[in-house]
């Protein structure tokens, strides 16, 4: 999270709009593969282990990625970098 926060701050990335674009149901969640593609497309590649950790920490019922909680948590790391 610290590394992601540093990159997001340095490049002034706004990730939430990318997630919202892919969240067709507007429920604050996307699939894990969609989450990974959004991060990869924004030059935030993750190792398989880092990807698993994010999925474990921000999963909703084990099958979707809660991007609202992720973006909120990431803000703390953007500011402290």
C-alpha positions in Angstrom: 0.0 0.0 0.0 2.9 2.3 0.8 4.4 1.8 -2.6 1.1 2.2 -4.4 0.4 5.4 -2.4 3.8 6.8 -3.4 3.2 6.2 -7.1 -0.3 7.5 -7.0 0.9 10.7 -5.2 3.9 11.2 -7.5 1.9 10.8 -10.7 -1.3 12.4 -9.3 -3.4 9.5 -10.3 -7.1 9.5 -9.5 -8.0 5.8 -9.5 -11.6 6.0 -8.3 -13.0 7.2 -11.7 -11.4 4.2 -13.4 -13.1 1.9 -11.0 -16.4 3.7 -11.3 -16.3 3.4 -15.1 -16.1 -0.3 -14.8 -18.7 -0.6 -11.9 -21.8 -1.0 -14.1 -24.1 -1.7 -11.2 -22.7 1.3 -9.2 -22.2 -0.7 -6.0 -18.6 0.1 -5.2 -17.2 -3.2 -6.3 -15.6 -4.8 -9.4 -14.2 -8.2 -10.2 -10.7 -9.0 -9.1 -9.5 -9.3 -12.7 -11.0 -5.9 -13.5 -9.2 -4.4 -10.5 -5.9 -5.9 -11.6 -6.3 -4.6 -15.2 -7.2 -1.1 -13.9 -4.0 -1.0 -11.8 -1.9 -2.5 -14.6 -3.2 0.1 -17.1 -2.3 2.9 -14.7 1.3 1.6 -14.4 0.7 0.1 -11.0 1.7 -3.5 -11.7 1.5 -5.9 -8.8 3.3 -9.2 -8.2 1.0 -12.2 -7.8 1.6 -12.0 -4.0 0.7 -8.3 -3.8 -2.4 -8.9 -5.9 -3.5 -11.7 -3.5 -3.0 -9.5 -0.5 -5.1 -6.7 -2.0 -7.8 -9.2 -2.9 -7.8 -10.7 0.6 -7.9 -7.3 2.3 -10.5 -5.6 0.1 -12.7 -8.5 -0.9 -16.4 -8.4 -0.7 -17.8 -11.8 0.2 -14.6 -13.3 -1.3 -15.6 -12.7 -4.9 -15.5 -9.0 -5.6 -13.0 -6.1 -5.0 -14.4 -3.3 -2.8 -12.7 -0.3 -4.5 -14.3 2.2 -2.2 -12.5 0.9 0.8 -9.3 0.5 -1.2 -9.3 4.1 -2.4 -10.0 5.4 1.1 -7.2 3.3 2.6 -4.9 4.3 -0.2 -5.4 8.0 0.6 -3.7 7.5 4.0 -0.6 6.2 2.2 -0.6 9.0 -0.4 -0.5 11.7 2.3 2.1 10.0 4.5 4.5 9.4 1.6 
